Each structure stands twice: as C-alpha cells, then as structure tokens.
C-alpha cells in the first residue's frame, strides 16, 4: 500500500505583521488529506498489531471477520 502524493495549492492567512497564522485549502485538497490520514492510521494500526502479535493473520481473513461482525 502506498500513499499518493497530494499537490497542495495552499493560500496563507497572515496577521498585520505578515506572519503566517493560517491556511486555506480547496475542499478537494482537504478531502484528499483526510483520506491519506485515514490510510496512514490503518497502516500504523496494522504495524502496531504485527508488533504485538507474532502470529500473522491474512488480510482477507481480517476483512472477512470485520464484515461478518457488521451483520
């Protein structure tokens, strides 16, 4: 799994002295960033689970178990 690079076209909000204090992003850029954060969180959770559990569980089995628990 590889994260796709997001090309940002940010616009900065500045104070009276010209210091950057905020940023504007398009909704599309913001949504892409949120998707990447979710994907990164999933990767980190998987990595943490692998470190805690020596036995590997196939990805397909995990997805199947999650789907069965939703029903």
VMD Tcl script that draws the C-alpha trace (Angstrom):
set ca {
  {0.00 0.00 0.00}
  {1.45 3.34 -0.99}
  {0.16 6.80 -0.20}
  {-0.34 9.06 -3.19}
  {1.28 12.46 -3.07}
  {-1.16 15.34 -2.70}
  {-0.24 18.51 -4.55}
  {-1.34 21.41 -2.37}
  {-2.13 24.86 -3.65}
  {-2.42 26.47 -0.27}
  {-3.13 30.11 0.41}
  {-1.89 31.60 3.65}
  {-3.70 33.80 6.13}
  {-1.40 36.40 7.64}
  {-1.60 38.77 10.56}
  {-0.90 42.50 10.41}
  {2.86 41.86 10.59}
  {2.78 39.39 7.69}
  {3.25 36.29 9.87}
  {1.51 33.18 8.55}
  {-1.21 32.23 11.01}
  {-3.49 30.01 8.95}
  {-4.01 28.31 5.65}
  {-6.78 27.87 3.10}
  {-7.12 24.65 1.12}
  {-9.64 23.66 -1.51}
  {-12.26 21.15 -0.35}
  {-10.76 18.61 -2.77}
  {-7.27 19.02 -1.26}
  {-8.70 18.81 2.26}
  {-10.63 15.62 1.45}
  {-7.52 14.03 -0.08}
  {-5.55 14.85 3.06}
  {-8.25 13.30 5.24}
  {-8.25 10.14 3.11}
  {-4.48 9.89 3.45}
  {-4.69 10.36 7.21}
  {-7.21 7.52 7.43}
  {-5.00 5.29 5.30}
  {-1.94 6.17 7.37}
  {-3.84 5.41 10.59}
  {-4.79 1.99 9.17}
  {-1.17 1.27 8.24}
  {0.02 2.33 11.70}
  {-2.62 0.18 13.40}
  {-1.59 -2.80 11.28}
  {2.09 -2.24 12.08}
  {1.31 -1.98 15.81}
  {-0.76 -5.17 15.67}
  {2.07 -7.03 13.94}
  {4.49 -5.93 16.66}
  {2.15 -7.14 19.42}
  {1.20 -10.46 17.85}
  {3.77 -12.88 16.47}
  {1.16 -14.85 14.53}
  {0.30 -13.30 11.17}
  {-3.33 -13.20 10.08}
  {-4.05 -13.00 6.35}
  {-5.57 -9.67 5.31}
  {-8.51 -11.39 3.58}
  {-9.40 -13.20 6.83}
  {-9.36 -9.96 8.80}
  {-11.61 -8.23 6.24}
  {-13.97 -11.22 6.28}
  {-14.19 -11.16 10.07}
  {-14.89 -7.42 10.10}
  {-17.65 -7.82 7.53}
  {-19.20 -10.74 9.46}
  {-19.20 -8.68 12.68}
  {-21.08 -5.87 10.93}
  {-24.04 -8.17 10.16}
}
mol new
graphics top color blue
foreach p $ca { graphics top sphere $p radius 0.5 }
foreach p [lrange $ca 0 end-1] q [lrange $ca 1 end] { graphics top cylinder $p $q radius 0.2 }
display resetview
